[in-house]
Amino acid sequence: MLTREQNDVLTQVEGDAPMGSLMREHYWIPAVLSSQIVEDGVPLRVRLLGRDFVAFRATDGRVGFLDERCPHRGTSLALARNEECGLRCIFHGWKIDVSGKVVDVPTHSQNPEAFAAKVPVGHYPTHEGGGIIWVWLGTKEAPPFPELPFTVIPASQVWMTITKCYCNWLQGVEATIDSAHVGTLHMAYVNRDQANVTMTHALEALAPRYEVEHTPYGLDAAALRPLHDGSTYVRTTKYIMPFISFTPGGYEVPAVIFIVSPIDDTHHNLFYGVWSNHPGFNSGQGVPEEMSTVVGNLPYDPHNFGGFTSDREHNFGQDREAMKNGHFSGFVGNLLQEDTVTQASMGPIVDRTKDHLSSSDVAIIHAQRLLLEGIADVAAGRTPRGARPGMDHRDVVPVNLLRPAETDDSSPVVDYYASAK
């Protein structure tokens, strides 16, 4: 159980809050899907850590990421014309290019080029990879992007979605680390995916025992489920501080990707996707076949994949008739919707002083401690986990396996599944 002060430190990201500063100054932040902006298309309003920005793709394909406020008199650049490699404000025609340089000031008559060169514009470096546009909001020079398994392969081998979630970012992270809920909340979808035999074992043991190892990037959490035949189902989660979790996939999918991007104190964006090492995995025609079982009865929208259909007063669109007919949660839209609804139902920011944590919450406790450690590291002048110079995460992949009954249980599971990759 956290103290109120610890809960505030972990959840607050706006302004000069320590957690927001940790994220802004040490990590590349996932901002938008690549598919959300097109050449000379509509600029996209983006909110991160309580600040407002605008993202756009220029005529030549480059990505610009600017403060939303026009430096002239504050008109939103989300309203701007996106043309000829820059944004032109509709109020007075000032134009700003991808690099944040003011290139045209029609309202200034005397030596406009010299005047424009002195106008500061908040602009930020971006990196495009894995179907996501990442942004560096720190005050220091942007470090090299720490590559991930899905950012170094062709876009055709990645399937990625985004969903706005109506609660604090930490609720999203905790859900991605929590393996215990797979056999209950997602029961209907696990039952549909009978071909993925190991996943169905999550239904047999609802109270996994955890073995957790702290790593240079965050933590490895192995959830161990003893099965009736004496074997053990081992389901791992790889948590890369502070946003990213990889959970086991199936078939040709090495892992499921969860990335939590804080919008402000009470909202976050959830990036959800998968990757495959096989060319042609993602045809671009909707959901890849390997992910078809996670999709329910609602139309597919990659830009609002796990959104719910109603508000709190109407239980977020829960289908009680479906529950009577055997669907466990009553959220038939898709598997991710079950996650976003349960998180939002907790309220905008959970008061963790009231939690009563069980044995299967061990990984969550470790993640909370690592985040508090990260803030302490920064205060002491140390670099936090996952942000150390030269780090590369492309080999961080979880494992989903059965450990035979005869396996020596005295050795740590982390060693066993590392050797089984």
C-alpha positions in Angstrom: 0.0 0.0 0.0 1.3 3.4 -0.9 1.2 6.6 1.2 -0.9 9.5 -0.1 2.3 11.4 -0.8 3.8 8.5 -2.8 0.5 8.2 -4.7 0.6 11.9 -5.6 4.3 11.6 -6.8 3.6 8.6 -9.0 0.4 10.0 -10.6 1.0 13.7 -11.1 2.7 14.5 -14.5 1.7 18.1 -15.2 3.8 21.2 -14.8 6.9 20.7 -12.7 5.7 17.5 -11.0 8.6 15.2 -10.4 7.1 12.3 -12.5 6.4 14.6 -15.4 10.0 15.9 -15.2 11.4 12.4 -15.1 9.5 11.5 -18.3 10.2 14.7 -20.1 13.9 14.9 -19.4 14.9 11.2 -19.7 12.6 9.4 -22.1 11.3 9.6 -25.7 7.5 9.8 -25.3 5.0 8.1 -27.7 2.9 10.9 -29.1 0.7 9.7 -32.0 0.3 6.9 -34.6 2.1 7.4 -37.8 -1.2 6.8 -39.6 -2.8 9.8 -37.9 -1.0 12.4 -39.9 -0.5 12.5 -43.7 1.4 14.7 -46.1 -0.2 18.2 -46.2 -3.1 16.7 -44.1 -4.9 18.1 -41.1 -2.6 19.0 -38.3 -3.3 16.9 -35.2 -3.7 18.4 -31.8 -1.6 16.5 -29.2 -1.6 16.8 -25.4 1.3 15.4 -23.4 2.1 15.8 -19.7 -0.5 18.6 -19.5 0.9 20.6 -22.4 -0.6 21.3 -25.8 1.2 20.6 -29.1 0.4 20.0 -32.7 1.8 17.3 -35.0 1.9 17.4 -38.8 3.4 15.7 -41.7 4.9 18.1 -44.3 4.7 17.9 -48.0 8.0 16.0 -48.2 7.0 13.5 -45.5 8.9 14.9 -42.6 7.2 15.2 -39.2 6.8 18.5 -37.3 6.0 18.7 -33.6 5.3 22.3 -32.3 3.7 24.1 -29.5 0.0 24.4 -30.4 0.1 28.2 -29.8 1.1 30.3 -32.7 4.0 32.5 -31.5 2.3 35.6 -33.0 -0.9 36.0 -30.9 -1.8 32.5 -29.8 -4.1 31.1 -32.4 -4.2 27.3 -32.4 -1.9 25.8 -35.1 -4.3 22.8 -35.2 -6.4 25.2 -37.4 -3.5 26.1 -39.7 -3.1 25.3 -43.3 -0.5 22.5 -43.9 1.1 23.4 -47.2 4.5 23.6 -48.9 6.4 22.1 -46.0 5.0 24.2 -43.2 2.0 25.3 -41.2 0.5 28.7 -42.1 -1.6 30.2 -39.3 -5.1 31.2 -40.6 -5.2 34.3 -38.4 -2.5 36.4 -40.0 -0.7 34.0 -42.3 2.5 33.4 -40.3 4.2 30.3 -41.5 6.4 27.9 -39.5 8.4 25.0 -41.0 9.1 21.5 -39.6 12.3 22.7 -37.9 10.4 25.4 -35.9 11.6 28.3 -38.0 9.3 31.1 -38.8 9.7 31.5 -42.6 7.0 34.0 -43.4 5.5 37.0 -41.5 3.1 38.8 -43.9 2.2 41.3 -41.1 5.7 42.7 -40.6 6.8 45.3 -43.2 10.3 46.3 -42.3 13.0 43.6 -42.9 10.6 40.7 -42.3 13.3 38.0 -42.6 15.4 39.4 -39.8 12.3 39.8 -37.6 11.1 36.2 -38.3 14.6 34.9 -37.4 14.2 36.3 -33.9 10.8 34.7 -33.2 11.1 31.7 -30.9 8.9 28.6 -31.6 8.6 25.6 -29.3 9.6 22.7 -31.6 10.7 19.2 -30.6 12.7 16.4 -32.2 10.7 13.3 -33.3 11.5 9.7 -34.2 9.2 7.5 -36.3 9.3 3.8 -35.7 7.0 0.9 -35.1 4.0 2.8 -36.4 4.4 5.5 -33.7 5.8 9.0 -33.8 7.9 9.5 -30.6 8.9 13.0 -29.4 11.7 14.3 -27.2 10.3 17.1 -24.9 13.5 17.5 -22.8 15.5 20.7 -22.4 18.8 18.9 -23.2 19.8 17.6 -26.7 17.8 14.5 -27.7 19.7 11.2 -27.2 19.7 8.4 -29.8 16.3 6.6 -29.8 16.6 3.4 -27.8 15.4 0.9 -30.4 12.7 -1.7 -29.6 12.0 -5.1 -31.3 9.2 -3.6 -33.4 10.9 -0.3 -34.3 13.7 -2.0 -36.4 11.5 -4.1 -38.7 9.4 -3.0 -41.7 6.1 -1.3 -41.1 4.4 -4.2 -42.8 5.3 -6.4 -39.9 3.8 -4.2 -37.2 0.1 -3.7 -36.3 -0.5 -0.7 -34.0 -3.6 1.0 -32.5 -4.3 3.9 -30.1 -7.0 4.6 -27.6 -7.7 7.6 -25.4 -8.2 6.4 -21.8 -10.1 8.4 -19.2 -7.9 7.8 -16.2 -4.4 8.4 -14.9 -1.4 6.9 -16.7 -0.3 4.7 -13.8 -3.6 2.8 -13.9 -2.8 1.9 -17.5 0.7 0.7 -16.6 -0.4 -1.4 -13.7 -3.0 -3.1 -15.8 -0.3 -4.1 -18.4 1.9 -5.6 -15.7 -1.0 -7.5 -14.0 -1.0 -11.0 -15.4 -3.6 -12.3 -12.9 -6.5 -10.7 -14.6 -6.0 -12.5 -17.9 -7.9 -15.6 -16.7 -10.9 -13.6 -15.4 -11.4 -10.3 -17.2 -10.4 -11.7 -20.6 -11.9 -15.1 -20.1 -14.3 -14.9 -23.1 -11.4 -14.0 -25.5 -9.0 -16.6 -24.1 -11.7 -19.2 -24.5 -12.1 -18.1 -28.2 -8.4 -18.6 -28.8 -8.2 -22.3 -28.1 -5.5 -22.7 -30.7 -3.2 -20.7 -28.4 -2.9 -23.6 -25.9 -0.6 -21.9 -23.4 -2.9 -18.9 -23.1 -5.8 -21.1 -22.0 -3.7 -22.2 -19.1 -4.3 -18.8 -17.6 -7.9 -20.1 -16.8 -6.6 -23.0 -14.7 -4.7 -21.0 -12.0 -6.1 -17.6 -11.1 -3.5 -16.8 -8.4 -0.1 -16.9 -10.1 3.1 -16.9 -8.1 5.5 -14.2 -9.2 9.2 -14.1 -9.6 10.4 -10.6 -10.4 13.9 -9.5 -11.5 15.0 -5.9 -11.7 16.8 -5.1 -14.9 18.7 -2.1 -16.4 15.5 -1.3 -18.4 12.9 -1.9 -15.7 11.8 -5.4 -14.6 11.0 -8.9 -15.7 7.9 -10.4 -14.1 7.3 -14.1 -14.4 3.8 -15.3 -13.4 3.9 -19.0 -12.5 0.7 -21.0 -12.7 0.9 -24.6 -11.4 -1.3 -26.9 -13.6 -3.1 -30.1 -12.8 -0.5 -32.4 -14.5 2.4 -31.0 -12.4 3.7 -28.7 -15.1 3.9 -24.9 -14.7 2.6 -22.3 -17.1 5.1 -19.4 -17.2 3.9 -16.1 -18.6 6.4 -13.3 -18.5 6.0 -9.6 -18.8 8.8 -7.2 -19.7 8.4 -3.7 -18.4 10.6 -1.0 -19.9 10.4 2.1 -17.8 8.3 4.1 -17.6 5.7 3.5 -20.4 6.2 0.2 -22.2 5.2 -3.4 -21.4 5.5 -6.5 -23.5 3.3 -9.5 -22.7 3.5 -12.9 -24.5 1.8 -13.2 -27.9 1.2 -16.4 -29.8 1.5 -18.0 -33.2 3.9 -15.8 -35.2 3.5 -12.9 -32.7 6.4 -12.6 -30.3 4.7 -10.2 -28.0 1.7 -7.9 -27.4 2.8 -4.2 -27.1 1.3 -1.9 -24.5 2.6 1.7 -24.3 1.0 4.2 -21.9 1.5 7.9 -22.9 0.3 10.4 -20.2 -1.9 13.1 -21.6 -2.4 14.9 -18.3 -3.1 13.8 -14.7 -6.4 12.2 -15.5 -6.1 10.9 -19.1 -3.6 8.8 -21.1 -3.3 7.3 -24.6 -2.8 3.5 -24.8 -0.9 2.3 -27.8 -1.7 -1.4 -28.3 -0.3 -3.6 -31.0 1.9 -6.6 -32.0 4.7 -7.3 -34.3 5.9 -10.4 -36.3 9.2 -11.4 -37.7 7.6 -12.6 -40.9 7.2 -10.3 -43.9 3.7 -9.5 -45.0 2.2 -10.0 -41.5 0.2 -6.7 -41.5 -1.5 -6.3 -44.9 -3.0 -3.0 -43.9 -6.5 -4.4 -44.4 -7.8 -4.3 -40.8 -6.8 -6.8 -38.1 -4.2 -9.4 -38.9 -5.4 -12.9 -38.8 -3.2 -13.7 -35.8 -5.1 -11.1 -33.8 -8.6 -11.8 -34.9 -9.6 -13.4 -31.6 -9.1 -10.2 -29.7 -11.7 -8.4 -31.8 -15.3 -8.6 -30.7 -18.5 -7.3 -32.3 -17.8 -3.6 -32.8 -16.4 -2.0 -36.0 -12.6 -1.9 -36.1 -11.0 1.5 -35.6 -7.2 1.7 -35.1 -7.5 5.2 -33.8 -10.0 4.3 -31.1 -9.5 0.6 -30.8 -10.5 0.0 -27.1 -12.9 2.9 -26.7 -16.1 2.2 -24.9 -19.6 2.9 -26.2 -21.3 4.7 -23.3 -20.6 6.6 -20.1 -20.2 5.7 -16.4 -23.9 6.2 -15.8 -24.7 3.5 -18.3 -21.8 1.2 -17.2 -19.7 2.2 -20.3 -21.9 0.1 -22.6 -21.8 -3.2 -20.8 -24.0 -5.8 -22.4 -25.8 -7.7 -19.6 -27.6 -9.9 -22.1 -24.2 -11.1 -23.4 -23.2 -11.9 -19.8 -26.3 -14.0 -19.4 -25.3 -15.8 -22.6 -21.8 -16.7 -21.4 -19.6 -13.6 -22.1 -17.8 -13.1 -18.8 -17.4 -9.3 -18.7 -20.2 -8.2 -21.0 -17.8 -6.0 -23.0 -18.1 -7.5 -26.5 -16.3 -4.8 -28.4 -12.8 -6.3 -28.1 -10.4 -7.5 -25.5 -8.7 -4.1 -25.0 -12.1 -2.5 -24.2 -12.3 -4.7 -21.1 -9.0 -3.1 -20.0 -9.9 0.5 -20.7 -13.3 0.1 -19.0 -12.0 -1.4 -15.8 -9.3 1.2 -15.5 -11.7 4.1 -16.1 -14.2 2.6 -13.6 -11.6 3.1 -10.8 -12.0 6.9 -11.2 -9.6 9.5 -12.7 -6.9 8.8 -10.2 -6.9 5.8 -7.9 -6.4 6.4 -4.2 -4.0 3.6 -3.6 -4.0 4.2 0.2 -7.3 2.2 0.1 -5.9 -0.8 -1.9 -5.7 -4.2 -0.4 -3.1 -5.9 -2.5 -2.9 -9.7 -2.9 0.0 -12.1 -3.6 -0.6 -11.8 -7.3 0.0 -8.0 -7.2 3.8 -8.4 -6.5 4.8 -7.2 -10.0 2.8 -4.0 -9.6 4.4 -3.3 -6.2 7.9 -3.7 -7.8 6.9 -1.3 -10.7 5.7 1.3 -8.3 9.0 1.0 -6.3 11.1 1.3 -9.5 9.2 4.5 -10.5 9.8 6.0 -7.1 13.4 4.9 -7.4 13.6 6.7 -10.8 12.5 10.0 -9.2 15.0 9.5 -6.4 17.8 8.8 -9.0 17.1 12.1 -10.8 17.1 14.0 -7.5 20.5 12.5 -6.7 21.9 13.3 -10.1 21.8 9.7 -11.4 20.3 8.5 -14.7 17.1 6.4 -14.2 16.6 2.9 -15.5 15.8 2.6 -19.1 17.5 5.9 -20.0 21.1 5.1 -19.5 23.4 6.1 -22.4 23.6 3.7 -25.3 20.7 1.5 -24.2 19.0 -0.6 -26.8 15.9 -2.6 -26.1 15.5 -4.5 -29.4 16.2 -7.9 -27.7 13.7 -7.4 -24.9 11.1 -10.1 -25.7 8.8 -11.9 -23.3 8.4 -15.7 -23.2 5.2 -17.8 -22.9 5.8 -21.5 -22.1 5.1 -24.6 -20.1 7.8 -25.8 -17.7 7.6 -29.6 -17.5 6.9 -31.2 -14.1 10.4 -32.6 -13.9 12.0 -29.2 -14.1 14.2 -28.3 -11.1 12.1 -25.7 -9.3 15.1 -24.5 -7.2 16.5 -22.5 -10.2 15.0 -19.1 -10.9 12.4 -19.2 -13.7 14.0 -16.1 -15.2 17.1 -18.2 -16.0 14.9 -21.0 -17.4 13.0 -18.9 -19.8 16.0 -16.9 -20.9 17.7 -20.1 -22.0 14.4 -21.2 -23.7 14.2 -18.2 -26.1 
